């Protein structure tokens, strides 16, 4: 039963830290454009030119 004296405050502190991290992510607009991020990862970037690796000294 003495271990509960340690485990209960530790769990409350960790839960509070999780809540603070969640509230910070809400205030910094981390969840603003979820659908746009999902489509952005699937689209190809045509703005960036394809690099041709002609250097034979590189292993890959």
PDB file of N, H, CA, C and O in Angstrom:
ATOM      1  N   UNK A   1       0.816  -1.203   0.000  1.00  0.00           N
ATOM      2  CA  UNK A   1       0.000   0.000   0.000  1.00  0.00           C
ATOM      3  C   UNK A   1       0.858   1.265   0.000  1.00  0.00           C
ATOM      4  O   UNK A   1       0.398   2.325  -0.424  1.00  0.00           O
ATOM      5  N   UNK A   2       2.096   1.160   0.471  1.00  0.00           N
ATOM      6  H   UNK A   2       2.470   0.299   0.816  1.00  0.00           H
ATOM      7  CA  UNK A   2       2.954   2.349   0.486  1.00  0.00           C
ATOM      8  C   UNK A   2       3.319   2.812  -0.916  1.00  0.00           C
ATOM      9  O   UNK A   2       3.615   3.989  -1.120  1.00  0.00           O
ATOM     10  N   UNK A   3       3.302   1.894  -1.892  1.00  0.00           N
ATOM     11  H   UNK A   3       3.062   0.937  -1.726  1.00  0.00           H
ATOM     12  CA  UNK A   3       3.653   2.253  -3.259  1.00  0.00           C
ATOM     13  C   UNK A   3       2.609   3.182  -3.864  1.00  0.00           C
ATOM     14  O   UNK A   3       2.918   3.946  -4.779  1.00  0.00           O
ATOM     15  N   UNK A   4       1.379   3.124  -3.366  1.00  0.00           N
ATOM     16  H   UNK A   4       1.129   2.503  -2.624  1.00  0.00           H
ATOM     17  CA  UNK A   4       0.326   4.013  -3.868  1.00  0.00           C
ATOM     18  C   UNK A   4       0.630   5.476  -3.554  1.00  0.00           C
ATOM     19  O   UNK A   4       0.181   6.370  -4.272  1.00  0.00           O
ATOM     20  N   UNK A   5       1.373   5.720  -2.507  1.00  0.00           N
ATOM     21  H   UNK A   5       1.738   4.994  -1.924  1.00  0.00           H
ATOM     22  CA  UNK A   5       1.762   7.090  -2.156  1.00  0.00           C
ATOM     23  C   UNK A   5       2.649   7.677  -3.252  1.00  0.00           C
ATOM     24  O   UNK A   5       2.653   8.889  -3.465  1.00  0.00           O
ATOM     25  N   UNK A   6       3.392   6.831  -3.938  1.00  0.00           N
ATOM     26  H   UNK A   6       3.389   5.846  -3.765  1.00  0.00           H
ATOM     27  CA  UNK A   6       4.265   7.285  -5.027  1.00  0.00           C
ATOM     28  C   UNK A   6       3.525   7.247  -6.363  1.00  0.00           C
ATOM     29  O   UNK A   6       3.627   8.187  -7.152  1.00  0.00           O
ATOM     30  N   UNK A   7       2.781   6.169  -6.623  1.00  0.00           N
ATOM     31  H   UNK A   7       2.699   5.406  -5.982  1.00  0.00           H
ATOM     32  CA  UNK A   7       2.167   5.975  -7.933  1.00  0.00           C
ATOM     33  C   UNK A   7       1.048   6.967  -8.231  1.00  0.00           C
ATOM     34  O   UNK A   7       0.924   7.412  -9.372  1.00  0.00           O
ATOM     35  N   UNK A   8       0.250   7.320  -7.270  1.00  0.00           N
ATOM     36  H   UNK A   8       0.350   6.959  -6.343  1.00  0.00           H
ATOM     37  CA  UNK A   8      -0.872   8.237  -7.517  1.00  0.00           C
ATOM     38  C   UNK A   8      -0.368   9.636  -7.885  1.00  0.00           C
ATOM     39  O   UNK A   8      -0.848  10.180  -8.880  1.00  0.00           O
ATOM     40  N   UNK A   9       0.559  10.252  -7.157  1.00  0.00           N
ATOM     41  H   UNK A   9       0.948   9.810  -6.349  1.00  0.00           H
ATOM     42  CA  UNK A   9       1.057  11.565  -7.587  1.00  0.00           C
ATOM     43  C   UNK A   9       1.791  11.520  -8.934  1.00  0.00           C
ATOM     44  O   UNK A   9       1.673  12.439  -9.745  1.00  0.00           O
ATOM     45  N   UNK A  10       2.548  10.442  -9.161  1.00  0.00           N
ATOM     46  H   UNK A  10       2.644   9.695  -8.503  1.00  0.00           H
ATOM     47  CA  UNK A  10       3.256  10.330 -10.440  1.00  0.00           C
ATOM     48  C   UNK A  10       2.266  10.249 -11.595  1.00  0.00           C
ATOM     49  O   UNK A  10       2.462  10.902 -12.620  1.00  0.00           O
ATOM     50  N   UNK A  11       1.213   9.461 -11.445  1.00  0.00           N
ATOM     51  H   UNK A  11       1.054   8.931 -10.613  1.00  0.00           H
ATOM     52  CA  UNK A  11       0.217   9.343 -12.512  1.00  0.00           C
ATOM     53  C   UNK A  11      -0.539  10.657 -12.709  1.00  0.00           C
ATOM     54  O   UNK A  11      -0.879  11.003 -13.841  1.00  0.00           O
ATOM     55  N   UNK A  12      -0.805  11.386 -11.643  1.00  0.00           N
ATOM     56  H   UNK A  12      -0.528  11.105 -10.724  1.00  0.00           H
ATOM     57  CA  UNK A  12      -1.468  12.680 -11.781  1.00  0.00           C
ATOM     58  C   UNK A  12      -0.574  13.695 -12.484  1.00  0.00           C
ATOM     59  O   UNK A  12      -1.059  14.488 -13.291  1.00  0.00           O
ATOM     60  N   UNK A  13       0.712  13.682 -12.190  1.00  0.00           N
ATOM     61  H   UNK A  13       1.106  13.038 -11.534  1.00  0.00           H
ATOM     62  CA  UNK A  13       1.651  14.593 -12.853  1.00  0.00           C
ATOM     63  C   UNK A  13       1.758  14.255 -14.340  1.00  0.00           C
ATOM     64  O   UNK A  13       1.726  15.155 -15.179  1.00  0.00           O
ATOM     65  N   UNK A  14       1.885  12.972 -14.673  1.00  0.00           N
ATOM     66  H   UNK A  14       1.911  12.241 -13.991  1.00  0.00           H
ATOM     67  CA  UNK A  14       1.974  12.565 -16.074  1.00  0.00           C
ATOM     68  C   UNK A  14       0.686  12.880 -16.837  1.00  0.00           C
ATOM     69  O   UNK A  14       0.737  13.301 -17.993  1.00  0.00           O
ATOM     70  N   UNK A  15      -0.442  12.682 -16.207  1.00  0.00           N
ATOM     71  H   UNK A  15      -0.483  12.341 -15.268  1.00  0.00           H
ATOM     72  CA  UNK A  15      -1.717  13.045 -16.831  1.00  0.00           C
ATOM     73  C   UNK A  15      -1.827  14.544 -17.048  1.00  0.00           C
ATOM     74  O   UNK A  15      -2.333  14.987 -18.079  1.00  0.00           O
ATOM     75  N   UNK A  16      -1.358  15.328 -16.085  1.00  0.00           N
ATOM     76  H   UNK A  16      -0.947  14.967 -15.248  1.00  0.00           H
ATOM     77  CA  UNK A  16      -1.355  16.785 -16.231  1.00  0.00           C
ATOM     78  C   UNK A  16      -0.428  17.242 -17.341  1.00  0.00           C
ATOM     79  O   UNK A  16      -0.757  18.172 -18.078  1.00  0.00           O
ATOM     80  N   UNK A  17       0.725  16.602 -17.472  1.00  0.00           N
ATOM     81  H   UNK A  17       0.992  15.847 -16.874  1.00  0.00           H
ATOM     82  CA  UNK A  17       1.647  16.936 -18.560  1.00  0.00           C
ATOM     83  C   UNK A  17       1.033  16.606 -19.916  1.00  0.00           C
ATOM     84  O   UNK A  17       1.197  17.361 -20.874  1.00  0.00           O
ATOM     85  N   UNK A  18       0.331  15.490 -19.998  1.00  0.00           N
ATOM     86  H   UNK A  18       0.197  14.877 -19.219  1.00  0.00           H
ATOM     87  CA  UNK A  18      -0.359  15.134 -21.236  1.00  0.00           C
ATOM     88  C   UNK A  18      -1.444  16.128 -21.584  1.00  0.00           C
ATOM     89  O   UNK A  18      -1.611  16.481 -22.751  1.00  0.00           O
ATOM     90  N   UNK A  19      -2.181  16.583 -20.588  1.00  0.00           N
ATOM     91  H   UNK A  19      -2.045  16.295 -19.640  1.00  0.00           H
ATOM     92  CA  UNK A  19      -3.222  17.579 -20.807  1.00  0.00           C
ATOM     93  C   UNK A  19      -2.626  18.909 -21.252  1.00  0.00           C
ATOM     94  O   UNK A  19      -3.168  19.561 -22.144  1.00  0.00           O
ATOM     95  N   UNK A  20      -1.532  19.311 -20.647  1.00  0.00           N
ATOM     96  H   UNK A  20      -1.092  18.781 -19.923  1.00  0.00           H
ATOM     97  CA  UNK A  20      -0.862  20.558 -21.029  1.00  0.00           C
ATOM     98  C   UNK A  20      -0.345  20.459 -22.463  1.00  0.00           C
ATOM     99  O   UNK A  20      -0.466  21.418 -23.224  1.00  0.00           O
ATOM    100  N   UNK A  21       0.225  19.321 -22.842  1.00  0.00           N
ATOM    101  H   UNK A  21       0.323  18.542 -22.223  1.00  0.00           H
ATOM    102  CA  UNK A  21       0.716  19.139 -24.213  1.00  0.00           C
ATOM    103  C   UNK A  21      -0.435  19.177 -25.209  1.00  0.00           C
ATOM    104  O   UNK A  21      -0.291  19.746 -26.291  1.00  0.00           O
ATOM    105  N   UNK A  22      -1.564  18.586 -24.868  1.00  0.00           N
ATOM    106  H   UNK A  22      -1.681  18.123 -23.989  1.00  0.00           H
ATOM    107  CA  UNK A  22      -2.728  18.615 -25.751  1.00  0.00           C
ATOM    108  C   UNK A  22      -3.272  20.028 -25.902  1.00  0.00           C
ATOM    109  O   UNK A  22      -3.599  20.451 -27.011  1.00  0.00           O
ATOM    110  N   UNK A  23      -3.369  20.751 -24.813  1.00  0.00           N
ATOM    111  H   UNK A  23      -3.104  20.408 -23.913  1.00  0.00           H
ATOM    112  CA  UNK A  23      -3.858  22.131 -24.895  1.00  0.00           C
ATOM    113  C   UNK A  23      -2.899  23.024 -25.673  1.00  0.00           C
ATOM    114  O   UNK A  23      -3.337  23.922 -26.392  1.00  0.00           O
ATOM    115  N   UNK A  24      -1.591  22.785 -25.536  1.00  0.00           N
ATOM    116  H   UNK A  24      -1.236  22.056 -24.952  1.00  0.00           H
ATOM    117  CA  UNK A  24      -0.620  23.547 -26.321  1.00  0.00           C
ATOM    118  C   UNK A  24      -0.797  23.272 -27.810  1.00  0.00           C
ATOM    119  O   UNK A  24      -0.720  24.190 -28.626  1.00  0.00           O
ATOM    120  N   UNK A  25      -1.037  22.003 -28.166  1.00  0.00           N
ATOM    121  H   UNK A  25      -1.099  21.257 -27.503  1.00  0.00           H
ATOM    122  CA  UNK A  25      -1.213  21.674 -29.584  1.00  0.00           C
ATOM    123  C   UNK A  25      -2.499  22.286 -30.129  1.00  0.00           C
ATOM    124  O   UNK A  25      -2.546  22.652 -31.304  1.00  0.00           O
ATOM    125  N   UNK A  26      -3.528  22.406 -29.321  1.00  0.00           N
ATOM    126  H   UNK A  26      -3.490  22.108 -28.367  1.00  0.00           H
ATOM    127  CA  UNK A  26      -4.748  23.070 -29.777  1.00  0.00           C
ATOM    128  C   UNK A  26      -4.522  24.561 -29.999  1.00  0.00           C
ATOM    129  O   UNK A  26      -4.994  25.117 -30.990  1.00  0.00           O
ATOM    130  N   UNK A  27      -3.813  25.204 -29.096  1.00  0.00           N
ATOM    131  H   UNK A  27      -3.429  24.752 -28.291  1.00  0.00           H
ATOM    132  CA  UNK A  27      -3.585  26.652 -29.209  1.00  0.00           C
ATOM    133  C   UNK A  27      -2.620  27.011 -30.320  1.00  0.00           C
ATOM    134  O   UNK A  27      -2.681  28.122 -30.846  1.00  0.00           O
ATOM    135  N   UNK A  28      -1.724  26.095 -30.694  1.00  0.00           N
ATOM    136  H   UNK A  28      -1.674  25.193 -30.266  1.00  0.00           H
ATOM    137  CA  UNK A  28      -0.770  26.393 -31.763  1.00  0.00           C
ATOM    138  C   UNK A  28      -1.268  25.894 -33.115  1.00  0.00           C
ATOM    139  O   UNK A  28      -0.485  25.762 -34.055  1.00  0.00           O
ATOM    140  N   UNK A  29      -2.565  25.616 -33.216  1.00  0.00           N
ATOM    141  H   UNK A  29      -3.201  25.724 -32.453  1.00  0.00           H
ATOM    142  CA  UNK A  29      -3.252  25.247 -34.462  1.00  0.00           C
ATOM    143  C   UNK A  29      -2.656  24.023 -35.135  1.00  0.00           C
ATOM    144  O   UNK A  29      -2.500  24.009 -36.356  1.00  0.00           O
ATOM    145  N   UNK A  30      -2.323  23.004 -34.371  1.00  0.00           N
ATOM    146  H   UNK A  30      -2.449  23.015 -33.380  1.00  0.00           H
ATOM    147  CA  UNK A  30      -1.794  21.772 -34.948  1.00  0.00           C
ATOM    148  C   UNK A  30      -2.882  20.971 -35.662  1.00  0.00           C
ATOM    149  O   UNK A  30      -2.568  20.160 -36.534  1.00  0.00           O
ATOM    150  N   UNK A  31      -4.134  21.179 -35.317  1.00  0.00           N
ATOM    151  H   UNK A  31      -4.388  21.838 -34.610  1.00  0.00           H
ATOM    152  CA  UNK A  31      -5.241  20.417 -35.899  1.00  0.00           C
ATOM    153  C   UNK A  31      -6.077  21.272 -36.848  1.00  0.00           C
ATOM    154  O   UNK A  31      -7.262  21.001 -37.043  1.00  0.00           O
ATOM    155  N   UNK A  32      -5.474  22.297 -37.436  1.00  0.00           N
ATOM    156  H   UNK A  32      -4.511  22.518 -37.277  1.00  0.00           H
ATOM    157  CA  UNK A  32      -6.236  23.246 -38.246  1.00  0.00           C
ATOM    158  C   UNK A  32      -6.655  22.665 -39.591  1.00  0.00           C
ATOM    159  O   UNK A  32      -7.817  22.801 -39.975  1.00  0.00           O
ATOM    160  N   UNK A  33      -5.742  22.021 -40.321  1.00  0.00           N
ATOM    161  H   UNK A  33      -4.798  21.910 -40.009  1.00  0.00           H
ATOM    162  CA  UNK A  33      -6.029  21.558 -41.675  1.00  0.00           C
ATOM    163  C   UNK A  33      -5.655  20.088 -41.813  1.00  0.00           C
ATOM    164  O   UNK A  33      -4.652  19.758 -42.445  1.00  0.00           O
ATOM    165  N   UNK A  34      -6.455  19.209 -41.229  1.00  0.00           N
ATOM    166  H   UNK A  34      -7.270  19.478 -40.716  1.00  0.00           H
ATOM    167  CA  UNK A  34      -6.133  17.791 -41.246  1.00  0.00           C
ATOM    168  C   UNK A  34      -6.314  17.173 -42.631  1.00  0.00           C
ATOM    169  O   UNK A  34      -5.506  16.346 -43.055  1.00  0.00           O
ATOM    170  N   UNK A  35      -7.360  17.567 -43.326  1.00  0.00           N
ATOM    171  H   UNK A  35      -8.017  18.239 -42.981  1.00  0.00           H
ATOM    172  CA  UNK A  35      -7.612  16.984 -44.639  1.00  0.00           C
ATOM    173  C   UNK A  35      -6.606  17.479 -45.669  1.00  0.00           C
ATOM    174  O   UNK A  35      -6.212  16.721 -46.556  1.00  0.00           O
ATOM    175  N   UNK A  36      -6.190  18.719 -45.569  1.00  0.00           N
ATOM    176  H   UNK A  36      -6.510  19.335 -44.849  1.00  0.00           H
ATOM    177  CA  UNK A  36      -5.180  19.242 -46.486  1.00  0.00           C
ATOM    178  C   UNK A  36      -3.856  18.535 -46.326  1.00  0.00           C
ATOM    179  O   UNK A  36      -3.180  18.264 -47.318  1.00  0.00           O
ATOM    180  N   UNK A  37      -3.468  18.227 -45.098  1.00  0.00           N
ATOM    181  H   UNK A  37      -4.017  18.447 -44.292  1.00  0.00           H
ATOM    182  CA  UNK A  37      -2.231  17.489 -44.860  1.00  0.00           C
ATOM    183  C   UNK A  37      -2.315  16.076 -45.423  1.00  0.00           C
ATOM    184  O   UNK A  37      -1.326  15.553 -45.937  1.00  0.00           O
ATOM    185  N   UNK A  38      -3.482  15.460 -45.332  1.00  0.00           N
ATOM    186  H   UNK A  38      -4.286  15.885 -44.914  1.00  0.00           H
ATOM    187  CA  UNK A  38      -3.647  14.108 -45.855  1.00  0.00           C
ATOM    188  C   UNK A  38      -3.491  14.093 -47.371  1.00  0.00           C
ATOM    189  O   UNK A  38      -2.898  13.161 -47.914  1.00  0.00           O
ATOM    190  N   UNK A  39      -4.005  15.095 -48.063  1.00  0.00           N
ATOM    191  H   UNK A  39      -4.487  15.853 -47.622  1.00  0.00           H
ATOM    192  CA  UNK A  39      -3.879  15.152 -49.521  1.00  0.00           C
ATOM    193  C   UNK A  39      -2.487  15.610 -49.938  1.00  0.00           C
ATOM    194  O   UNK A  39      -1.990  15.197 -50.986  1.00  0.00           O
ATOM    195  N   UNK A  40      -1.861  16.444 -49.146  1.00  0.00           N
ATOM    196  H   UNK A  40      -2.264  16.780 -48.294  1.00  0.00           H
ATOM    197  CA  UNK A  40      -0.545  16.971 -49.493  1.00  0.00           C
ATOM    198  C   UNK A  40       0.518  15.871 -49.512  1.00  0.00           C
ATOM    199  O   UNK A  40       1.465  15.937 -50.296  1.00  0.00           O
ATOM    200  N   UNK A  41       0.367  14.876 -48.665  1.00  0.00           N
ATOM    201  H   UNK A  41      -0.402  14.823 -48.028  1.00  0.00           H
ATOM    202  CA  UNK A  41       1.354  13.806 -48.623  1.00  0.00           C
ATOM    203  C   UNK A  41       1.235  12.899 -49.847  1.00  0.00           C
ATOM    204  O   UNK A  41       2.204  12.237 -50.218  1.00  0.00           O
ATOM    205  N   UNK A  42       0.060  12.861 -50.477  1.00  0.00           N
ATOM    206  H   UNK A  42      -0.727  13.399 -50.176  1.00  0.00           H
ATOM    207  CA  UNK A  42      -0.144  12.010 -51.641  1.00  0.00           C
ATOM    208  C   UNK A  42       0.227  12.690 -52.951  1.00  0.00           C
ATOM    209  O   UNK A  42       0.479  12.010 -53.946  1.00  0.00           O
ATOM    210  N   UNK A  43       0.264  14.001 -52.969  1.00  0.00           N
ATOM    211  H   UNK A  43       0.059  14.553 -52.161  1.00  0.00           H
ATOM    212  CA  UNK A  43       0.553  14.708 -54.208  1.00  0.00           C
ATOM    213  C   UNK A  43       2.048  14.753 -54.469  1.00  0.00           C
ATOM    214  O   UNK A  43       2.860  14.790 -53.544  1.00  0.00           O
ATOM    215  N   UNK A  44       2.393  14.749 -55.751  1.00  0.00           N
ATOM    216  H   UNK A  44       1.734  14.718 -56.502  1.00  0.00           H
ATOM    217  CA  UNK A  44       3.799  14.834 -56.130  1.00  0.00           C
ATOM    218  C   UNK A  44       4.190  16.296 -56.262  1.00  0.00           C
ATOM    219  O   UNK A  44       3.418  17.116 -56.759  1.00  0.00           O
ATOM    220  N   UNK A  45       5.382  16.609 -55.817  1.00  0.00           N
ATOM    221  H   UNK A  45       6.010  15.944 -55.412  1.00  0.00           H
ATOM    222  CA  UNK A  45       5.878  17.968 -55.941  1.00  0.00           C
ATOM    223  C   UNK A  45       6.502  18.145 -57.324  1.00  0.00           C
ATOM    224  O   UNK A  45       7.572  17.603 -57.601  1.00  0.00           O
ATOM    225  N   UNK A  46       5.839  18.894 -58.180  1.00  0.00           N
ATOM    226  H   UNK A  46       4.970  19.334 -57.955  1.00  0.00           H
ATOM    227  CA  UNK A  46       6.365  19.127 -59.516  1.00  0.00           C
ATOM    228  C   UNK A  46       7.264  20.357 -59.551  1.00  0.00           C
ATOM    229  O   UNK A  46       7.896  20.631 -60.572  1.00  0.00           O
ATOM    230  N   UNK A  47       7.327  21.093 -58.461  1.00  0.00           N
ATOM    231  H   UNK A  47       6.814  20.870 -57.633  1.00  0.00           H
ATOM    232  CA  UNK A  47       8.154  22.284 -58.407  1.00  0.00           C
ATOM    233  C   UNK A  47       9.634  21.939 -58.281  1.00  0.00           C
ATOM    234  O   UNK A  47      10.490  22.686 -58.755  1.00  0.00           O
ATOM    235  N   UNK A  48       9.933  20.826 -57.652  1.00  0.00           N
ATOM    236  H   UNK A  48       9.237  20.219 -57.266  1.00  0.00           H
ATOM    237  CA  UNK A  48      11.322  20.448 -57.421  1.00  0.00           C
ATOM    238  C   UNK A  48      11.852  19.671 -58.631  1.00  0.00           C
ATOM    239  O   UNK A  48      11.207  18.718 -59.070  1.00  0.00           O
ATOM    240  N   UNK A  49      12.986  20.047 -59.166  1.00  0.00           N
ATOM    241  H   UNK A  49      13.510  20.821 -58.809  1.00  0.00           H
ATOM    242  CA  UNK A  49      13.549  19.280 -60.286  1.00  0.00           C
ATOM    243  C   UNK A  49      14.124  17.956 -59.803  1.00  0.00           C
ATOM    244  O   UNK A  49      14.611  17.845 -58.678  1.00  0.00           O
ATOM    245  N   UNK A  50      14.058  16.969 -60.662  1.00  0.00           N
ATOM    246  H   UNK A  50      13.662  17.058 -61.576  1.00  0.00           H
ATOM    247  CA  UNK A  50      14.621  15.667 -60.322  1.00  0.00           C
ATOM    248  C   UNK A  50      16.129  15.738 -60.466  1.00  0.00           C
ATOM    249  O   UNK A  50      16.646  16.190 -61.488  1.00  0.00           O
ATOM    250  N   UNK A  51      16.820  15.294 -59.450  1.00  0.00           N
ATOM    251  H   UNK A  51      16.400  14.927 -58.620  1.00  0.00           H
ATOM    252  CA  UNK A  51      18.279  15.330 -59.474  1.00  0.00           C
ATOM    253  C   UNK A  51      18.801  14.056 -60.121  1.00  0.00           C
ATOM    254  O   UNK A  51      18.378  12.952 -59.779  1.00  0.00           O
ATOM    255  N   UNK A  52      19.715  14.221 -61.048  1.00  0.00           N
ATOM    256  H   UNK A  52      20.059  15.117 -61.326  1.00  0.00           H
ATOM    257  CA  UNK A  52      20.361  13.075 -61.658  1.00  0.00           C
ATOM    258  C   UNK A  52      21.723  12.911 -61.009  1.00  0.00           C
ATOM    259  O   UNK A  52      22.533  13.837 -60.997  1.00  0.00           O
ATOM    260  N   UNK A  53      21.962  11.751 -60.481  1.00  0.00           N
ATOM    261  H   UNK A  53      21.303  10.999 -60.491  1.00  0.00           H
ATOM    262  CA  UNK A  53      23.204  11.485 -59.769  1.00  0.00           C
ATOM    263  C   UNK A  53      24.198  10.885 -60.755  1.00  0.00           C
ATOM    264  O   UNK A  53      24.191   9.674 -60.975  1.00  0.00           O
ATOM    265  N   UNK A  54      25.057  11.718 -61.354  1.00  0.00           N
ATOM    266  H   UNK A  54      25.062  12.702 -61.175  1.00  0.00           H
ATOM    267  CA  UNK A  54      26.066  11.256 -62.306  1.00  0.00           C
ATOM    268  C   UNK A  54      27.429  11.091 -61.667  1.00  0.00           C
ATOM    269  O   UNK A  54      28.387  10.723 -62.346  1.00  0.00           O
ATOM    270  N   UNK A  55      27.534  11.351 -60.389  1.00  0.00           N
ATOM    271  H   UNK A  55      26.755  11.650 -59.837  1.00  0.00           H
ATOM    272  CA  UNK A  55      28.806  11.267 -59.705  1.00  0.00           C
ATOM    273  C   UNK A  55      29.089   9.808 -59.345  1.00  0.00           C
ATOM    274  O   UNK A  55      28.380   9.227 -58.524  1.00  0.00           O
ATOM    275  N   UNK A  56      30.102   9.221 -59.944  1.00  0.00           N
ATOM    276  H   UNK A  56      30.677   9.694 -60.612  1.00  0.00           H
ATOM    277  CA  UNK A  56      30.388   7.807 -59.720  1.00  0.00           C
ATOM    278  C   UNK A  56      31.162   7.550 -58.440  1.00  0.00           C
ATOM    279  O   UNK A  56      31.391   6.394 -58.086  1.00  0.00           O
ATOM    280  N   UNK A  57      31.577   8.617 -57.723  1.00  0.00           N
ATOM    281  H   UNK A  57      31.391   9.556 -58.010  1.00  0.00           H
ATOM    282  CA  UNK A  57      32.326   8.426 -56.488  1.00  0.00           C
ATOM    283  C   UNK A  57      31.412   8.147 -55.302  1.00  0.00           C
ATOM    284  O   UNK A  57      31.870   7.646 -54.275  1.00  0.00           O
ATOM    285  N   UNK A  58      30.132   8.463 -55.429  1.00  0.00           N
ATOM    286  H   UNK A  58      29.761   8.870 -56.263  1.00  0.00           H
ATOM    287  CA  UNK A  58      29.208   8.208 -54.340  1.00  0.00           C
ATOM    288  C   UNK A  58      28.758   6.751 -54.391  1.00  0.00           C
ATOM    289  O   UNK A  58      28.506   6.222 -55.473  1.00  0.00           O
ATOM    290  N   UNK A  59      28.654   6.092 -53.229  1.00  0.00           N
ATOM    291  H   UNK A  59      28.859   6.522 -52.349  1.00  0.00           H
ATOM    292  CA  UNK A  59      28.281   4.668 -53.235  1.00  0.00           C
ATOM    293  C   UNK A  59      26.835   4.433 -53.629  1.00  0.00           C
ATOM    294  O   UNK A  59      26.516   3.374 -54.170  1.00  0.00           O
ATOM    295  N   UNK A  60      25.955   5.385 -53.374  1.00  0.00           N
ATOM    296  H   UNK A  60      26.214   6.244 -52.934  1.00  0.00           H
ATOM    297  CA  UNK A  60      24.544   5.175 -53.704  1.00  0.00           C
ATOM    298  C   UNK A  60      24.021   6.319 -54.498  1.00  0.00           C
ATOM    299  O   UNK A  60      22.848   6.326 -54.872  1.00  0.00           O
TER     300      UNK A  60
END
